[in-house]
């Protein structure tokens, strides 16, 4: 019984510790893509080069950006699309991902 109660509240406990640097990068990139996607009327890809440029400003290395973007695609947090010849990203369908402010 105690374990079930503890598990039910674990998210609240863990959330107080904050995000790791990579976790913050994931949240920042997703927020950037969400904002750009909405600003473009949700009909255009958020250019990949602009997304990488944004991510590089807050990451430790270019290799980290590549790994994080790949992991985000794999987890369906973002998805790669091509609209009108623009290769880029759109928000993924992973409804479990919550963009932190």
N, C-alpha and C positions, 0 to 999 in steps of 0.2 A: 504494500500500500504506500509506504513512504517513498519507495523508488518511483512509483508511478506519479506521485505528486511532484517529486523533484524533477522528473523528466518533463512534465508538463510546463514547468516554470524555467527550464534550462535556457531557453532563448532569451528570456528577460535577463537572466544572470550574465550570460555570455556577452550580450549586447552592451553591457556597461564597460567592457574592456576596450572597446573601439576596434578599428580596423587595422590590419597590417598595412604596410606600404603597398603591397600588391593588391590587397583588397580595396584600398582607397583608390588605386589606379583603375581597377575594374569599375567601381562605382562612378568615378569621374568620367571615364570614357562612355559608359552607358548613359549618364546624364547628358553629356555633350551630344551624343548621337540622338537621344530623345529630343533635345531642344532644337537641334539643326533639322531633324526630320519634320517636326511640327512647323518650324519656320518656313520650310520649303513646301508646305502644303501636303506633306505625306505622299508626294508623288515622285520625288527625286531621291536618288542615293546620296548619302552624305559621303563626299569624296574620300577615298581611302587615304590619299596623300595628306589631306587636311586633318583627318582623324589621327594619323600617325604623328603629324606635326604637333597637334594638341597633346597627345600622349607623351611625346618626347620631352615636353616642357616640364612634366612632373615625374618622370620615371628616372630610374637609376642608370638605365642603359637601353640602347636600341634593341639588344637581344631580349630584354625584359618586355619591351613593347610587342615584339613579334610573338613571344610566348603567351602574353596576356590576351592579345587579339585572337590568337588561335584557340586558346582555352575558352574564350567568350563565345566564339563561333561553335565550338564543340558542345558547349552547354546550352546553346540556343539563346544566349543572352543578347547576341547581335547576329545578324545574318548578312552575308555578302550578296549584293544584287548589282545588276547592271541596267540602268535606265538611260535611254537615249545616248548610249556610248560612254556614260559615266560609271566607272567601276567604283563601288563604294559599299557603305553599310546602311542597314536599317535596323530598327529594334527587332529583337528576336521574339519568339513566342513563349519564352519561358516566363510564365505568369508568377512563378515563385520568387523571381528576382525583384527585390524592392530597391528602388533608387533612393539612396539616402541623401539628404540635403546637407 
